[in-house]
Structure formats: structure tokens, C-alpha cells
């Protein structure tokens, strides 16, 4: 079983302490993956609106969360 699968199982289990720790680990993983994919999208020329649509959030929310990290590979902020 993969670590992510084990975390998902633990997050849905009856032990609250183990479940909450698993939820935290999954949240951190999801945040890291979001940063990775937003950076990928920006490198590929996606607009903030396209990224927001894919994530199911507003353009303002995604821009506020991710634009502060700076340009990806020399790309201008748009």
C-alpha cells in the first residue's frame, strides 16, 4: 500500500488522534502539489483565471495565494 493510501485510510479511521494527524499530512501534501501544479500551469502560459477555474476558486483567491512567490522561470506576473 502506498503512503498516501495509508494516510487516506488512517484519516477515515475511528482513532481520532491518528485520523487528525493523517488529515494534517494529507493537507500538507495537497498544498505542496497545488504549488507544483500552479507553477507548471504558469510556465505553460495559463492565466490566473484558467488556474482558478481548474481549482474551483476565484481568480482573486488563487492570485493572492500564489502570485506572491514571484515569477516562474522569468515569466512576468499577469
Order of alpha helices (4+ residues) and beta strands (2+ residues): alpha-alpha-alpha-alpha
